[in-house]
Amino acid sequence: QQINDGLLLELSFNYLVDEKAAVLFNQGVEIIDTGQNIIPVHYISGFVNTMPDGYTVSGILKYANENGTPLTNSTVELWDEDGINLIETTSTDDDGYYEFIGVLPGEYSLNAFTAKPRGGIDVDDLWDLFDYLDTGDPELTGIYLLAADFNQDGDINIDDVWDLFDALDSNFSILPDNYIEWVFENPFITIIGSDVTIDIHGLCVGDVNGSYIPSP
């Protein structure tokens, strides 16, 4: 990218990892001053190379039911691997598709959210949760196990059964203090020289049999 003679630039470098890389400038760039995060440079002559385009991270945000109903108009976030720095946010389209463009090589995590109303929680889920605790059948794993933790205390036990019973009996006017409406997978991804495609699944908390079909 060519810059007009005499233009003063402020460049800020945000490192995604602890091992910070050295910043090098080609001949023709004069460094005037440096700070912890910002390096002001004065252009004399020559060219400044732009960053590479990076890679694409994309996929479908789906409800974890039999048909994998797309979750439209919802949010997907790209974070660093430690979940400390938010890199970028995007919204899903009418097909539940999300996409991040120009992601540099490294390790990241994905989070998802939706404003869609909860649904699909009924007495069948109550019995499935009871049977899971009593006999282990149905087997609940992954996102279904997250949805079975109705009071979101990190443990699935008889308290979740009673809390779900109270919610159904009161038409959801009685809910645990830590109750949230949705849970989503939180996948970790590594980008090494190619694009990454990964679908993300979500469930309403309490819909352990995945019966809900969210509206578009």
N, C-alpha and C positions, 0 to 999 in steps of 0.2 A: 504494500500500500504506500503510495507516494504522498509525502506531506509537503506543503508549500514551505518555501525557505523562511526561516525565522519564527515559525510557529512554536509556542510553548505548550507542552503537553504534560498532563498529570496522569500517570499510569498506576493503577492499583492492582496488586497481585493477591488473589485469594487462594491460599494453598489448601488442598483437600486432604493432605496427609501431614503427619508430623515431620517427616523427613523433607525439609524445604529444599527445593532445587535452586541452584544459582541462576540469577537472571543476567544474561549476556546480551550486549548490544553490538551490532555490526559497526564497522568503521563509518564515521560520518555522524555519529550521535554523541553529543557531549552531555555527561551527567553533571548537573549543577549541584544537586543536594539529595540526600537520602533521608528517609524517615523509617519508622518501624514497618509501616504498611504501604507508604506511598513514595515513589521515586519520580521526582520531577525531572524531565529531560528537555534539552534545547536542541532542536533539529538544525543541523548545519548543512548537510547534503547527504544524498544516498537514499536508501529505502528502509522501511521498517516492515518486517515480515509479520503477517497476521497469523493467528493461531490456526491449527488444523480444524477441519469441520467437526471432528469427533464422530461419535457413533449414535445410533438410534436405539432407544429403549421403548418398547411398545407392547401392547397386548389388549385383552378384553377384560373389563371389570364385570364379573358375573355374580348372580345369586347362586348359592350352592344347592339348587334344586335339580330335579332330574334333567331338565332341559337347559340348565345353565343360562337362565334369563339374563340378558344384558342389563346392567345398571347404568341407565342413561343419565346425563346431566348431573354427574357425581364428580367427586374430586379425587385425584391421585397426586401424591407428593413424592418427590425424589429427595432423599436425605443422604448425608454421608453415612458411612457404615456404622458409626457410633450413635446415630440418631441425634446428633447435637446441632448440626448445621443444615438448614433447609436449603437445598440447591435450587429447586424449581417446583412449580405447581401447575397442573393442567386439569382440564375438565374432559369428561368422556362425551363422545358424540352420540348420535341417535342409535348407534350400534354398540354402545358401551366401549368403544375403542378409545384408548389413550395413547399418547406419544410424547416422548422427550427427544429432541433433536440436538446434536452437537455435544453429547455427553463424553467427557474425556475418559480415557482408561482409568480404572480404579474399582473400588468396592463401594457399594451403595445399598440402601434399603428403601423399600417402597411402603407407603402408607396410603390408605384410602378412607374416604368419608362419603356419606350421602345424607341428604335432607329428606329422603323418601320416608313415608310413615311405616311403622312396623306392621307386621301382619303374620298370619300363619300359625299363631300360638294358640293352642287349644288343649282339650283334655287328652288327646292322643299323645301330645308331647309330654304331658304330665306322667302318663303311664310308661312311656318310653324311658323317661328319666328314672322313674322308680325301678323299672325292670333292669336298667343298666346297672344301678347300684345293687340290686338284689341278686342278679344272675350273670351280669355282664353281656346280656343279649337284649336289645341290639348293641353291637359294638360301636362305640362313639370314639372317633379319632379326629385329629386335625381341627378344622374349623368347627365341626360338630361338637367337639369336646369343649371348645371355647364358648359355644352357644349354650352348652349345658350348665355352665357356671352362672346361674341366674342372678345370684347376688354379687358376682364379680369379686369374690374375696380370694381367688386363686386356688380354691379347693372345691371339689364337687362331692357333696354329701347330702344327708337327709334335709339339711337346712334349705338347700336349693329346691327340693321337692315341696317343702312347706311354703317357701316364699313364692314359688310358681302357683301353688294352690291358692294362696291368699290373693295373688294378682288376678287369677281367673275368676275367683269367687266375688271379688270386688269390682270386676270390670276394669281392672288396672288402676283403680284409685289407691290401692295399697301396694307400694313397691319398695324394695330394699333401698337403703341409703345410697349404695354404690351402683345401683342399676343403670345400665346404659342400653340403648335400643339396638345398636348394631355392633358386630365385631367383624373384623376383616383379617385376612392373612397379611402377614408383614414379611414378605420375602426379601432375602438378601441376594444381591446379584454382583457378579464380577465381570467387568468389561475388559477383555484382552483381545484387541485386534479385530473385533467383529460386532455387528449389531446383536441386541438381545431381545428376544420375544418371550414374554411371560404373562400368563393370565393370573388375575387376582380374584379370589372368591370371598364373598361376604355372606353373613347370616344375621337375621334378627335374633337377639338373645332370647332363648326360650323355644325357638323353632328348631328343635333338635332333629326332627325328621325332614326338614327342608321342604315343607309343603307350600310355602308362600310363593306366589307369583307376582312380583312387584309390577306396578303399572309403568308404562314408558315415561 
